Amino acid sequence: MDLPVSPPVEPMLAKPAKAVPAGYSHEPKWDGFRALIFRDGDEVYIGSRSGKELGRYFPEVVAAALEELPVRCVLDGEIAVPVRREGRKRLDWESLSQRIHPAESRIRRLSEETPAMFIGFDALAMGDVDLMVQPFRRRREVLTTAYAGTGTCRISRVTEDPQLAEDWFSRFEGAGLDGVVSKPLDGAYLPGKREMVKVKHARTAEGVVLGYRPHKSQPRAIGSMLLGLYRDEQLLPIGGIGAFTAAKRAEYFELLEPMRTAESMAGEPNRWSSPEKTGEWVPVRPELVVEFDYDQMEGMRLRHTAKFRRWRPERDPASCGYEQLEVPVTYDLDDVLTEGI
């Protein structure tokens, strides 16, 4: 490739904040795979945040880049998978994660069954011009005039109004979005630097410990806890808690191991596994309640792994129901991608 900006490029990152700041450009935080598209004529390279090539997993995005994007450009954005659920379109993380697969036949099949989209939100180069030293407001102008943004390759909407961004933060969650990202209007593009600001959804709930996964390399230790919530007197799995220290993994193993139930089986299929895999997990008596931090639900499950906060020994497991969860306003993804709301 003969572009003014060549791969790999580490994307500019964001630091967390509790509120949407004033004096920035704000946009929805898309819950997908960060992706930088490099196009030079008939060549397209899609780089991930870690520098890996994503093009082979998303052939429909490569084809769209060749058809819809400028002949020579470098764009920063997100690859996501929209699905229609309950009459509305929203982003679906589970469908997106299943697209990373070694089998070419599966990649081709899923590219037709769950096609992905690219949502551009920055321009790093256009033609022979390196835009990374330009302020964001100028890069945004170039982006919005570079392609139509109505096909597979879309363009993220933005606002400079922090109150409208706060409104988006609440309303757009129902379409599968992850929060709001704010960018300095006069800032240059700084690879790997946390010059942007992100405000994500953060919530707390109490759930019942259903079981644990043994740690892969640490003996007599848990890898994660599996959580459940009650609905209509039935305890349903919702996801897991991970990221424990080595000491805590061992401590919680000693706590949970005596509680394992007679029907424990290693390697049995379970609802936390992908359809192609089985995972070893150990059921335990549903007697312990844990308070956890989470960002969003996707259907009946946690979208991302939850974070352990504390044990709640005073809580009755039967009181841990779905009704405690915040339900976002349902919003259609097409409306989020349309200006004028």
N, C-alpha and C positions, 0 to 999 in steps of 0.2 A: 504494500500500500504506500502511496505517495501523498500523504495528507500532512497539513501543518501540525496536527496533533496525532501521534501514533500510539497504538496500544502496546503494552497495557498502561492504563491510567487509573490511579486510585481515586475513587470518587470523593468529593467533598462531603463531610459528615456533619451531623447535628449533635448538639449537646442538649440534655433534657432541661425543661423549665416547667414551672407550675402554672404559668399564665401566658397568654398570647401577648407578645410585646408590641409596643407602638413604634412607628417609624420603620416598619419592615414590609416586605412583600410576603403575603401569606397564601398558602395553598393546602389542599387536602393532603394528608399523609396516606399515600397509597400502600396497601398491605400486599406487597408482592416481592419479586426478586429485583434488586437494584441492577440495572443494566445500562452499559454504555454501548451505543451502536456506532460503529465506524463503517462508513460506506465510501468506497472509491470505485466508481463505475460499476462493474459487475461483481466486485468483491464486497462482501459484508462480513464483518466480525462483530460479535456481541460479547463484550467482556463483563464478567461478574464483579462484585465488590472485592472478591479475593483474587481476581485476575484470571480466573478460569474462563474458558470459552463456552458460551451457552448456546450458540447457534444450532448445534446438532440436536438439541432437545426441543427447539422451537422452530422447526422448518417453516411454519406458516408465518412467523414473524420475519424471518429472513426473506421470504417471498414478498411480504408486504413492504419491507424496507426497499427492495429493488423496484417495486412498482410505485410506491407513494412518496418516498423521501427524496431530497435533492441528490444529484449524482455524486457530489462530493461533500460529505458532512460528518460531524461527530456530535452526537446527541446524548445527553444524560437523561435517564428516566427509569421507569419501572415496568417490568413484565408481570402481568396479572392475568388471572383466568376468571372471566365473568360467567355466572350460571344463573338460570332463571329458577326462582324458588318462590312458591306461593304467589305466583303472578307478577313478581318483580325480579329485576336483574340486580345481582350483587356480586361482589368479589368472593371467591371461594378458595381459601388457603389450602384445603385438603386436595382439591383437584389440581392446584398448581404444584404442590409438592410431589404428587404422583408422576409429574411430567419428567422428573429426573430419573431416568431408567437406562440401563445399559443396552437393552434390546432394541434394535432399530425398528423391528416390526411393531413393538408396543408404542414407540415414539410416534410412528406414522399414524397408528390407530387413534391415539389420544389427541394428536394434532387435529383430527377431524371430529372426534367426539367432544373434546373440551378445548377448543381453540383458544389460544392466548391472545392478548393485546399488548401493545406497547404504549405507555403513557409518557410522553416527553415533557420534561419540565426545565431543561436547560440546554443551551447550545454552546459547545466548546470550540467548534470550528465550522466554517462554512466556506466552501470553495477553497481558495488559497489563504484565507484569513484565519489566524489564530485569535479566538475570541476570549480566551481564558483571562487575559489581562483587562478585559473590558468590564465595566460595572454590570451588575445583574440586570438592571433596567434595560441596558442596551442588548444584552444577550437574549432577554425575553422578547424584545422587538424582532430580532432576527429569527427567533424560534417561531413566532406566530405568523410570520410571513413566508416561512420556508416550505410549508406543506399544508394541505387542507385540514388535516386533523379530524376527518370524518370517517376514515376507514378503520383498518386494524391498528394503524399508527395514529394515536390521538394526542391531544395537547392538554396538559393540566390547566385548569382555570386558576386564577389568582385574584387577590384583592389587597389593597393597601389599607382597608378599613378593619381595624382590630375587632370591632364589635361584630362585623359580619363574619369574620373568622371564628369568633367565639360561637356564633350561631351555627356555623358549619360544623364546629367541633361536636355539638350536640346532635344536630339533625342528620348529618351524613353517616353517622355510625351505622345506621340501619342498612346502608348500602355496602357495608363491609369495610369501611375505611378505618384507619388506625389513629386518627388525631389530626393535628395541624402542624405544618412545617413553616417556619418563618425565615426569610433570607434577607440579608442586608442589601438594600437597593443599590448602594454604591460600591459594594464589595466585589473584588475579583474572585475568580474561581481558584480555590486553593486545594489541590488534591490532598486527601488524607487529613485535612485540618477540620476541626469541629467549629466552623464559623457560622453554621446555621443553628436554629433553635427548633426543638420539637416539643410539642405538648401532647402527651398520650393519655388515653383513658386509664385510670387506675382506680380499682375498687377492692373492697374487702368482703369476704363471705366466710361462712363456716361450713365445713363438709365432713363427711364420715370417711375414715380410712378403711378402704375395702381390702387392701392388700399391698404388696410391694414387689418390685423387681429386684432380684439379687444383682449386686454390682458385678460388672464383667471381669474386673481384675483384682479388686480388693476382697479377700476372703472374709466371710462372716460380716458382710456389710450390705446395705441396701443401695440400689442405684436410684430409685425413685419410689415415692408413695403413690398409690392409686386412690382416687377420691370418688365419692358418690354423694348424690342428693336424693331426697325422697320426693316422689310425685305419685299421688293417688295410692299412698301406702306402699309403694314399690320403690326399692332403693336402686337407682340407676347410675351407672358410671358416667363421669363427666370429663375425666382427664387425670393429669398427675402433677406432682410437685417434685422438682429436681434441684440440682445445684447445691448439694450439701457438702460440708467439709468432710474430710476423711474421718475425723473424730465423731462427727454427728452421724455419719453413715453407719459406723460401728455401734454407736449408742442406740440408734433407732432399730438396728437389727436385733439387739438384745431385748428391746421392748416388744417388737412385733413377732419375733420367732415363736415365743411360747403361745401366741394367740392364733397361730395358723390352724386352719380347719381340716377336717378329715378328708375333704374332697380336693385337697391341694394336688396339683399335677404340674410337672415340669414340661414346658414346651407345648402346652395346650393352646389352641387358638383363643384369642380374646379380643375384646372390642378396642383395645389400645394398639392392636397390630394392624398393618396394612393388609389388604386382601391376599397378597402373595406370601405373607410371612406369618410365622407363629412366634410368640415370645414367651419366655419363661416368666411366670408370675405366680406369686404365692397368695392365695386368699387368706384373710384373717377375719376373726369375729368382728362384726361392725359395731365396736363399742367405743372407739376413740374419736374425738372430735378435734379438728384442727382449724385454726383461723388462717386464711391464706389471702394473698393479694393476687388479683387477676386483672386483665385489661378488658377482654371482651368474650362473649359467648358466640359460638357459631352453631346455630341450631340448638341441640341439647348438650353440647360439649363446650369445654374451654377451647378457645381458638389457639392459645399458646400455653406452654407449661406455666403453672402457677408458682408463686413464691411463698415459702413457708414463713408465717408470721409468729405464731405461738400455739401451744396446746390450749384447749378450752375444756378442762375436766369438769366444769360445772354444767356444761351443756348436755342435754339429752340428745342422743343421735337422731331420734325420731323427729326432733324439732328442726333438723337441717333440711329444708325444702327448697324447691326452685323459686318459691315466692319471694325469697330474700334477694334475688338477683335483680339488678336494674335491667329493664327491657328498653332498648333504644327505639327511637322513632324509626319506623320502616321507611326506607327511601330507595328509589330506583336509581341504579347506577347511571343510566342514560341522562337522568336529570342532573346528577352531579357533574357530568361531563359537558353539560350544556350551559352556556353563559346566560346571565340575566335572571338567575334565581336570587 
